Amino acid sequence: FTDYSIILLIKAGNLSGTNSYQDLVRKTYGLVGYLILSTLQFLYPFIAMISYNIITGDTLTKVFQRIPGVAPDNVFIDRHFIILLTTIIFTLPISLYRDIAKLGKVSLSSLILTIVILVIVMVRAVTFSPQVPKSENAWIFAKSNAVQAVGVMSFAFICNHNSFLIYGSLEEPTLKNWSRVTHVSVSVAVVISVVFAACGYMTFTGYTEGDIFENYCRDDNLATFGRFCYGVTVILTFPLECFVTREVIANVFFHGNLSTVFHVIVTVLIVAVVTGVSLAYDCLGIVLELNGVLSATPLVFIIPTACYLRLSKERWNHSDNLISCLILSVGVLVMTVGFVLTILHPQECSHGKEMFYCFSSNVSSHNITLPP
């Protein structure tokens, strides 16, 4: 669905003669549609940046805990200090770039680190999973609130909000080249996500946290290295989302152009507000779920297909129209049901806690009947 909707989005842009997501929706659905999209397109990356800061605080504090000589009261194991430090030294300076193409090497580094993290999770699935008791009914395929997972997956796969930015950065921005880039990128993401999720769940079953590295024990050196790579990956991903939020603000309030001074001011304000929220709130699971069902799902499933259906000159039974209707229907269902279930069944958060199976005295006293 993601692969198809990304290509459909660019097709709709070509049909309407527009080169941004916001312009496409404004031309298709007027000012109301434009404002709705702008709100969603701002909220998704904005909330994503909050989640990235939460992950950074969670993971890097445990990395510093493993450094010899670092006392429990050391400032480097305080998540608030870590978030502030990484923001000032890394994410803010990189976010101040004006040209998204300059993040190409940053994205490549992030991809390489993602592969390293994946290998670590695969190794630990074999070596660590025997120490973790399986939760009750661990292998039931899906429970009644499974739609919440679709929201999280939508969060993971969405790139529609910056598709036009990336499409414009291609050396030859044609639909053929865009389709090839999309197919390769989404396919790689699918493989990584499926292996990551399967290995993570096989290891921890019903005890799996929203941030999987919260599941590993603090004295696990391989997991500590994985946490470090994970933290760096998230730091390198943060600026891409900042580009999108800044572009939305520029389009809505500054007619698409920011002077150098306003570019710096807007960027600093975005990063400052994101940092403030992430310092105050630290539960990742519900952040991912709500952002997935309320922001990502409309941006991936609903808006691209609605725009294409309105612009398409093809017969009603053309394959693009039929598939668009299917994706649109699925999007409305996931958004509605997912939101209700997220409110009724919010994820519990065990931020910063050592899991029970990390204490050797407890492992032998637990069995598979433990409640998830």
Secondary structure as GFF3:
##gff-version 3
##sequence-region A 1 372
A	DSSP	alpha_helix	2	16	.	.	.	ID=ss1
A	DSSP	alpha_helix	21	65	.	.	.	ID=ss2
A	DSSP	three_ten_helix	75	77	.	.	.	ID=ss3
A	DSSP	alpha_helix	79	86	.	.	.	ID=ss4
A	DSSP	pi_helix	87	91	.	.	.	ID=ss5
A	DSSP	alpha_helix	92	95	.	.	.	ID=ss6
A	DSSP	three_ten_helix	100	103	.	.	.	ID=ss7
A	DSSP	alpha_helix	104	127	.	.	.	ID=ss8
A	DSSP	three_ten_helix	129	131	.	.	.	ID=ss9
A	DSSP	alpha_helix	147	157	.	.	.	ID=ss10
A	DSSP	three_ten_helix	160	162	.	.	.	ID=ss11
A	DSSP	alpha_helix	163	169	.	.	.	ID=ss12
A	DSSP	alpha_helix	175	204	.	.	.	ID=ss13
A	DSSP	three_ten_helix	205	207	.	.	.	ID=ss14
A	DSSP	three_ten_helix	212	214	.	.	.	ID=ss15
A	DSSP	alpha_helix	221	253	.	.	.	ID=ss16
A	DSSP	alpha_helix	260	280	.	.	.	ID=ss17
A	DSSP	alpha_helix	284	291	.	.	.	ID=ss18
A	DSSP	pi_helix	292	296	.	.	.	ID=ss19
A	DSSP	alpha_helix	297	297	.	.	.	ID=ss20
A	DSSP	pi_helix	298	302	.	.	.	ID=ss21
A	DSSP	alpha_helix	303	311	.	.	.	ID=ss22
A	DSSP	alpha_helix	319	344	.	.	.	ID=ss23
A	DSSP	three_ten_helix	356	358	.	.	.	ID=ss24
A	DSSP	alpha_helix	360	363	.	.	.	ID=ss25
###
